[in-house]
Amino acid sequence: RPLSAEVDLFPMTHGSALFQRGETQVINVTTLGMPRMKQQLDTITPDEWRRYMHHYNFPPYSTGETGRVGMPKRREIGHGMLAERALIPVLPSESEFAYTLRVVSDIMASNGSTSMASVCGSSLSLMAAGVPIKAPVAGIAMGLVYDGGKYVTLTDILGAEDAFGDMDFKVAGTTDAVTALQLDTKIDGLPAEVLAQALHQAKVARLQILDVITATLPEPRAEVAAVAPKIINIEIPIDKIGEVIGPKGKVINTLQQETGADIAVDDDGVVGTVTIGAKDGRAVAEAKRRIEMILDPPTAEVGAVYQGKVVNTTKFGAFVSILPGRDGLLHISKMSPLNDGKRINAVEDVLSLGQAVEVKVDDIDPQGKVSLSLAGVEYPETNDDPREPRERRGRSDRNEAHGESTRPVPERSSERAPRAKSSFEDSFEQELASDLGDLGPGGPSLNDDNRPRRPRRR
């Protein structure tokens, strides 16, 4: 049947193609996504994620019918999986091309082998999107008529030949290899030579289709579309992953907010991989530059002036980011010019998080801690020379200086007189007895020294 192909049907898609073979017509659209957009699988297969998805839609109008368009049915799912299997062997690895890939095949008209037409159109749309596939893939449907012990192999069967024939043999592959096969037969078996003849005819037809594909688009485009996200991978030492992420994700979240890029960090136990993606290539380049500066931070120079940003405030000062991965301390004592020279009680009164401030590097200690001051401000010089200790003077010297007389201070004896023991209760009872006299049997009895006698404890 006559063949035709076309690319770039839609200006705002990442890649699109139209493939037509006779009365079968398919539109394919490729969409590129970030790595985190991979599909998570929950099936009996060992695969947990799907990076390449091929969705096949067969609406009723493709065969001139009316009906409800809804969830894909078993036939559509099976045709999509066959086209997906045909293209997986030629897709680049995730390290070579970090995108998540989704291809949608919409059948516009159907009269035989729409699944193989989807394979042909998908190759074109992937190349148009800039996906570096190893080789284009084409597919063809072979048929068979059996009667009276005779076998006749058919190439590129129609819908009627599929319905009334005895075989539906789908073959997809490149110029050098077969990537997918599907065989349906209505007879008890096939001789090996008949199957070999069908494969030979399929190769001839496949090469003819590949000529049409390469004539339309000889090779994948060097760059993705302008509307597609830009994604790059950076390999980093595994011990540097913590510095890129930061405490509680502080560094990586700041990078994403300030650059607008989507950043993901992963590792395989040997090396770390940073994936950077954004719609704007400049955002990707800026995020890459900042990450490289975190991995190999520039050293601050004493006396240099930097345009910094406040990243943290404390009671004693503010930490200012002057370079990627390099913060310095602006002490609260050096912030008075921000308050007209007046004393500052709290750092938050003059500086806030995220505020830009021009600072100067005063000193860098051996541990690499940076001390900052406000740029363009002259601070009063402090005398760092140690003061001479003052001569201690006694009280007599001070009194003589004020014209006062001095008296000899009696020396204290090292031996202290013994203290008499007293009790508040005894003193009170003694005073009560001396004022009121003998209070009788219930009252306190006095000793010889006129002190009350305590009752014995029983």
C-alpha positions as CSV (number, residue, x, y, z in Angstrom):
1,R,0.0,0.0,0.0
2,P,1.2,3.6,-0.5
3,L,3.3,5.0,2.3
4,S,3.6,8.6,3.6
5,A,5.1,10.3,6.7
6,E,5.3,13.7,8.2
7,V,6.7,15.3,11.3
8,D,6.1,18.5,13.4
9,L,2.3,18.6,12.9
10,F,1.8,20.5,16.2
11,P,4.0,23.4,17.1
12,M,3.6,23.2,20.9
13,T,4.3,19.4,21.3
14,H,7.7,18.1,22.1
15,G,7.6,15.8,19.1
16,S,4.8,14.8,16.7
17,A,4.5,12.7,13.5
18,L,1.9,11.4,11.1
19,F,2.3,8.0,9.5
20,Q,-0.1,6.7,6.8
21,R,-0.2,3.3,5.0
22,G,-3.2,3.0,2.7
23,E,-6.3,3.7,4.7
24,T,-4.5,3.3,8.0
25,Q,-3.5,6.6,9.5
26,V,-1.9,7.3,12.9
27,I,-0.8,10.4,14.7
28,N,1.9,10.0,17.3
29,V,2.9,12.6,20.0
30,T,5.9,12.3,22.2
31,T,6.1,14.1,25.5
32,L,9.3,14.5,27.6
33,G,9.1,14.7,31.4
34,M,11.2,14.9,34.4
35,P,12.7,11.7,35.9
36,R,10.4,11.9,38.9
37,M,7.4,11.5,36.5
38,K,8.2,7.8,35.9
39,Q,5.2,5.5,36.4
40,Q,5.2,3.4,39.5
41,L,4.0,-0.1,38.9
42,D,2.2,-2.4,41.3
43,T,2.1,-5.6,39.3
44,I,3.4,-9.2,39.6
45,T,6.4,-8.2,37.4
46,P,9.7,-7.4,39.2
47,D,9.8,-3.9,37.6
48,E,8.8,-1.2,40.0
49,W,9.0,1.8,37.6
50,R,8.2,2.5,34.0
51,R,10.3,5.1,32.3
52,Y,8.8,4.7,28.8
53,M,5.1,4.6,28.3
54,H,3.3,3.9,25.1
55,H,-0.5,4.6,25.1
56,Y,-2.6,3.5,22.2
57,N,-6.0,4.9,21.5
58,F,-8.5,3.4,19.0
59,P,-11.6,5.6,18.9
60,P,-14.7,4.4,17.2
61,Y,-14.5,7.0,14.4
62,S,-11.3,5.4,13.1
63,T,-13.6,2.7,11.6
64,G,-16.5,5.0,10.7
65,E,-18.5,4.0,13.8
66,T,-20.1,5.8,16.7
67,G,-19.6,4.8,20.3
68,R,-18.4,5.8,23.7
69,V,-14.8,6.9,24.2
70,G,-13.7,6.0,27.6
71,M,-11.2,3.7,29.4
72,P,-8.9,1.7,27.1
73,K,-10.0,-1.8,26.5
74,R,-8.0,-5.0,26.4
75,R,-7.3,-4.7,22.7
76,E,-6.0,-1.1,23.0
77,I,-3.8,-2.1,26.0
78,G,-2.3,-5.1,24.1
79,H,-1.6,-3.1,21.0
80,G,0.1,-0.4,23.1
81,M,2.3,-2.9,24.9
82,L,3.3,-4.5,21.6
83,A,4.4,-1.1,20.2
84,E,6.2,-0.4,23.5
85,R,8.1,-3.7,23.3
86,A,9.2,-2.9,19.8
87,L,10.8,0.4,20.7
88,I,12.3,-0.3,24.1
89,P,15.5,-2.0,22.6
90,V,16.5,1.2,20.8
91,L,15.8,3.7,23.6
92,P,18.8,5.4,25.2
93,S,19.6,4.6,28.8
94,E,18.6,6.9,31.6
95,S,22.2,8.0,32.1
96,E,22.4,9.0,28.5
97,F,18.9,10.6,28.3
98,A,17.4,11.3,31.7
99,Y,13.9,12.1,30.5
100,T,10.8,10.2,31.2
101,L,9.1,9.3,27.8
102,R,5.5,9.1,26.9
103,V,4.2,8.4,23.4
104,V,0.5,8.5,22.5
105,S,-0.7,6.9,19.3
106,D,-4.1,8.1,18.2
107,I,-5.6,6.1,15.4
108,M,-7.3,8.4,12.9
109,A,-8.3,5.7,10.4
110,S,-8.0,2.0,10.5
111,N,-7.9,-0.7,7.8
112,G,-5.2,-3.1,8.8
113,S,-2.3,-3.2,11.3
114,T,-2.7,0.0,13.3
115,S,-0.3,-1.4,15.9
116,M,2.6,-1.6,13.4
117,A,1.7,1.8,12.0
118,S,2.0,3.1,15.6
119,V,5.5,1.7,15.8
120,C,6.5,3.5,12.6
121,G,4.9,6.8,13.7
122,S,6.5,6.5,17.2
123,S,10.0,6.3,15.7
124,L,9.4,9.5,13.8
125,S,7.9,11.4,16.8
126,L,10.8,10.3,19.1
127,M,13.4,11.4,16.6
128,A,11.5,14.7,16.1
129,A,11.5,15.2,19.9
130,G,15.3,14.8,20.0
131,V,15.4,11.4,21.7
132,P,18.6,9.8,20.6
133,I,17.3,6.4,19.7
134,K,19.8,3.9,18.4
135,A,17.9,3.3,15.1
136,P,14.4,3.8,13.7
137,V,12.0,0.9,14.1
138,A,9.4,-0.1,11.5
139,G,6.6,-2.7,11.7
140,I,4.7,-4.8,9.1
141,A,1.8,-7.2,9.4
142,M,2.1,-10.5,7.5
143,G,-0.8,-12.7,6.5
144,L,-1.4,-16.3,5.2
145,V,-3.9,-18.1,3.2
146,Y,-4.0,-21.9,3.4
147,D,-6.0,-24.2,1.1
148,G,-5.5,-27.7,0.0
149,G,-2.0,-28.0,1.4
150,K,-0.8,-24.8,-0.2
151,Y,0.4,-21.8,1.7
152,V,0.4,-18.3,0.3
153,T,2.1,-15.6,2.4
154,L,0.6,-12.0,2.3
155,T,2.5,-8.8,3.0
156,D,0.8,-5.8,4.6
157,I,-2.6,-7.3,5.1
158,L,-5.9,-5.3,5.2
159,G,-8.6,-5.7,7.7
160,A,-10.5,-8.2,5.4
161,E,-7.4,-10.2,4.8
162,D,-6.9,-10.4,8.6
163,A,-10.4,-11.5,9.2
164,F,-10.6,-14.2,6.4
165,G,-7.0,-15.2,6.4
166,D,-5.3,-17.9,8.5
167,M,-2.5,-15.9,10.1
168,D,-1.7,-12.5,11.6
169,F,2.1,-12.2,12.0
170,K,3.3,-8.8,13.2
171,V,7.1,-8.2,12.8
172,A,8.9,-5.0,14.0
173,G,12.5,-4.2,13.9
174,T,15.4,-2.1,12.6
175,T,17.5,-2.7,9.5
176,D,19.7,-5.2,11.4
177,A,17.5,-6.9,14.0
178,V,13.9,-7.8,14.9
179,T,12.7,-6.1,18.1
180,A,9.2,-7.5,18.5
181,L,7.0,-10.4,17.2
182,Q,3.4,-11.4,17.5
183,L,1.9,-14.5,15.8
184,D,-1.7,-15.4,15.7
185,T,-2.8,-18.5,13.6
186,K,-6.2,-20.1,12.9
187,I,-4.8,-23.4,11.7
188,D,-3.2,-26.2,13.6
189,G,0.4,-25.4,12.8
190,L,2.9,-23.8,10.4
191,P,5.8,-25.5,8.6
192,A,9.1,-23.9,9.4
193,E,9.8,-23.0,5.8
194,V,6.5,-21.1,5.6
195,L,7.4,-19.1,8.7
196,A,10.9,-18.4,7.3
197,Q,9.4,-17.2,4.1
198,A,7.1,-14.8,6.0
199,L,10.1,-13.4,8.0
200,H,12.0,-12.9,4.7
201,Q,9.1,-11.0,3.1
202,A,8.6,-9.0,6.3
203,K,12.3,-7.9,6.2
204,V,11.9,-6.7,2.6
205,A,8.8,-4.7,3.5
206,R,10.4,-3.4,6.7
207,L,13.4,-2.0,4.9
208,Q,11.1,-0.2,2.4
209,I,9.2,1.4,5.3
210,L,12.5,2.4,6.9
211,D,13.5,4.2,3.7
212,V,10.4,6.3,3.9
213,I,11.1,7.1,7.6
214,T,14.7,8.1,7.1
215,A,13.7,10.2,4.0
216,T,11.3,12.1,6.3
217,L,13.8,12.5,9.2
218,P,17.3,11.0,8.7
219,E,18.3,11.0,12.3
220,P,17.2,12.2,15.8
221,R,17.5,15.9,16.3
222,A,20.5,17.1,18.2
223,E,18.4,19.1,20.7
224,V,15.0,18.7,22.3
225,A,12.3,21.1,21.3
226,A,12.3,24.7,22.7
227,V,9.1,24.0,24.6
228,A,10.5,20.8,26.2
229,P,12.2,20.8,29.6
230,K,16.0,20.8,29.6
231,I,17.5,18.0,31.7
232,I,21.2,17.2,32.5
233,N,23.0,14.8,34.8
234,I,26.0,15.5,37.0
235,E,28.0,12.9,38.7
236,I,29.2,13.8,42.1
237,P,31.2,12.0,44.8
238,I,28.9,10.1,47.1
239,D,30.3,11.8,50.2
240,K,29.2,15.2,48.7
241,I,25.5,14.3,48.5
242,G,24.9,15.7,52.0
243,E,26.4,19.1,51.1
244,V,24.2,19.4,48.0
245,I,21.1,18.4,50.0
246,G,21.9,20.3,53.1
247,P,20.4,20.0,56.6
248,K,16.7,19.0,56.2
249,G,17.0,19.7,52.5
250,K,17.8,23.4,53.1
251,V,20.4,23.8,50.4
252,I,18.6,21.9,47.6
253,N,15.3,23.6,48.4
254,T,16.9,27.0,48.2
255,L,18.5,26.1,44.9
256,Q,15.2,25.1,43.5
257,Q,13.4,28.2,44.7
258,E,16.1,30.6,43.5
259,T,16.8,29.0,40.1
260,G,13.4,27.6,39.3
261,A,15.0,24.3,38.3
262,D,13.9,20.8,39.5
263,I,16.8,19.0,41.2
264,A,16.9,15.4,42.2
265,V,19.7,13.5,43.9
266,D,20.3,9.8,43.7
267,D,23.1,7.3,44.1
268,D,23.9,3.7,43.3
269,G,26.2,3.1,46.2
270,V,29.3,4.1,44.2
271,V,28.6,7.5,42.8
272,G,26.0,10.1,43.2
273,T,23.9,11.6,40.4
274,V,22.3,15.0,40.4
275,T,19.5,15.5,37.8
276,I,18.7,19.1,36.9
277,G,15.7,20.0,34.8
278,A,13.7,23.1,33.9
279,K,11.8,24.5,31.0
280,D,14.4,27.3,30.6
281,G,17.9,26.2,29.7
282,R,19.4,29.2,31.6
283,A,17.8,28.0,34.8
284,V,19.5,24.6,34.3
285,A,22.9,26.2,33.6
286,E,22.6,28.4,36.7
287,A,21.6,25.5,39.0
288,K,24.6,23.5,37.6
289,R,27.0,26.4,38.2
290,R,25.8,26.7,41.8
291,I,26.1,22.9,42.5
292,E,29.6,22.9,41.1
293,M,30.5,25.8,43.4
294,I,29.1,23.8,46.4
295,L,31.2,20.8,45.4
296,D,34.3,23.1,45.0
297,P,33.4,26.2,47.0
298,P,35.4,29.4,46.2
299,T,37.4,30.8,49.0
300,A,36.5,34.2,50.4
301,E,39.3,36.9,50.4
302,V,40.0,39.1,53.4
303,G,39.0,42.7,52.5
304,A,36.8,41.7,49.6
305,V,33.2,43.1,49.4
306,Y,30.3,40.7,48.6
307,Q,26.7,41.1,48.0
308,G,25.3,38.6,50.5
309,K,21.9,37.4,51.7
310,V,20.9,36.8,55.3
311,V,20.3,33.1,55.8
312,N,20.0,32.9,59.6
313,T,19.7,35.2,62.6
314,T,20.8,34.6,66.2
315,K,21.0,36.6,69.4
316,F,24.6,37.5,68.7
317,G,24.5,38.3,65.0
318,A,23.4,37.2,61.5
319,F,24.8,34.6,59.2
320,V,25.2,36.0,55.6
321,S,25.7,33.8,52.6
322,I,28.4,35.5,50.5
323,L,29.3,32.6,48.2
324,P,27.6,29.3,47.4
325,G,28.5,27.1,50.3
326,R,30.2,29.9,52.2
327,D,28.6,31.8,55.0
328,G,30.0,34.5,57.3
329,L,29.0,36.0,60.7
330,L,28.0,39.7,60.9
331,H,28.2,40.3,64.6
332,I,25.4,42.4,66.3
333,S,28.0,44.9,67.5
334,K,28.7,45.8,63.9
335,M,25.1,46.5,62.9
336,S,24.7,49.8,64.7
337,P,25.1,51.8,61.4
338,L,21.8,50.2,60.3
339,N,20.1,51.8,63.3
340,D,21.6,55.3,63.0
341,G,24.5,54.3,65.2
342,K,22.2,53.4,68.1
343,R,22.5,50.2,70.1
344,I,20.6,47.2,68.7
345,N,18.8,45.0,71.1
346,A,17.7,42.3,68.6
347,V,19.1,41.4,65.2
348,E,15.6,41.1,63.8
349,D,15.1,44.8,64.3
350,V,17.5,45.7,61.5
351,L,17.9,42.5,59.4
352,S,15.5,39.8,58.2
353,L,15.9,36.4,56.6
354,G,16.5,36.7,52.8
355,Q,17.5,40.4,53.0
356,A,20.3,41.4,50.7
357,V,23.2,43.2,52.5
358,E,26.6,44.3,51.2
359,V,29.3,43.0,53.5
360,K,33.1,43.0,53.8
361,V,35.3,40.2,54.9
362,D,37.3,41.2,58.0
363,D,38.9,38.0,59.0
364,I,39.0,34.3,58.4
365,D,40.2,32.1,61.3
366,P,42.2,28.9,60.9
367,Q,38.9,26.9,61.0
368,G,37.6,28.8,58.0
369,K,35.0,30.8,59.9
370,V,34.4,34.2,58.2
371,S,34.0,37.4,60.2
372,L,32.0,40.1,58.3
373,S,31.3,43.8,58.7
374,L,29.1,46.2,56.8
375,A,30.7,47.4,53.6
376,G,31.4,51.1,53.2
377,V,31.2,51.8,57.0
378,E,34.1,53.2,59.0
379,Y,34.2,51.6,62.4
380,P,36.1,53.3,65.3
381,E,39.5,51.8,65.9
382,T,39.8,49.8,69.1
383,N,43.1,49.7,71.1
384,D,44.1,46.2,71.3
385,D,47.2,46.9,73.4
386,P,46.9,45.3,76.9
387,R,46.5,47.8,79.6
388,E,49.1,48.1,82.4
389,P,47.7,46.6,85.6
390,R,46.9,49.3,88.2
391,E,48.7,49.4,91.5
392,R,46.4,48.2,94.3
393,R,46.1,50.7,97.1
394,G,45.0,50.0,100.6
395,R,42.2,51.7,102.4
396,S,44.7,53.9,104.3
397,D,46.2,55.1,101.1
398,R,42.7,56.1,99.8
399,N,41.9,57.8,103.1
400,E,45.2,59.8,103.1
401,A,44.4,60.8,99.5
402,H,41.1,62.3,100.8
403,G,42.7,63.9,103.9
404,E,41.1,61.5,106.3
405,S,42.9,60.3,109.5
406,T,43.8,56.7,109.8
407,R,43.3,54.5,112.8
408,P,45.1,51.4,113.5
409,V,43.0,48.4,112.8
410,P,43.0,45.9,115.6
411,E,44.3,42.6,114.7
412,R,41.8,39.7,114.8
413,S,42.6,36.8,116.9
414,S,42.8,33.5,115.1
415,E,41.1,31.8,118.1
416,R,37.4,32.5,118.4
417,A,35.5,32.5,121.7
418,P,33.1,29.7,122.2
419,R,29.5,30.6,121.5
420,A,26.8,29.9,124.0
421,K,24.0,27.7,122.8
422,S,20.5,29.0,123.2
423,S,17.0,27.9,122.4
424,F,14.0,30.1,121.5
425,E,11.7,27.8,123.5
426,D,13.9,27.9,126.6
427,S,14.3,31.7,126.4
428,F,10.5,32.2,126.0
429,E,9.7,30.0,129.0
430,Q,12.4,31.6,131.1
431,E,11.0,35.0,130.4
432,L,7.5,33.8,131.1
433,A,8.5,32.4,134.5
434,S,10.4,35.5,135.5
435,D,7.4,37.7,134.8
436,L,4.6,35.5,136.2
437,G,6.4,33.4,138.8
438,D,5.9,29.8,139.4
439,L,3.1,28.6,137.1
440,G,2.4,25.4,139.0
441,P,2.7,21.8,138.1
442,G,1.7,22.4,134.5
443,G,4.2,25.2,134.0
444,P,7.9,25.0,133.4
445,S,10.1,24.1,136.3
446,L,13.3,26.1,136.8
447,N,16.8,25.0,137.3
448,D,19.2,26.5,139.8
449,D,20.1,29.2,137.3
450,N,16.4,30.2,137.0
451,R,16.1,28.4,133.6
452,P,13.2,26.2,132.8
453,R,13.8,22.5,133.0
454,R,12.8,20.4,130.0
455,P,10.5,17.4,130.6
456,R,12.1,14.1,130.0
457,R,11.1,12.2,127.0
458,R,9.6,8.8,127.6
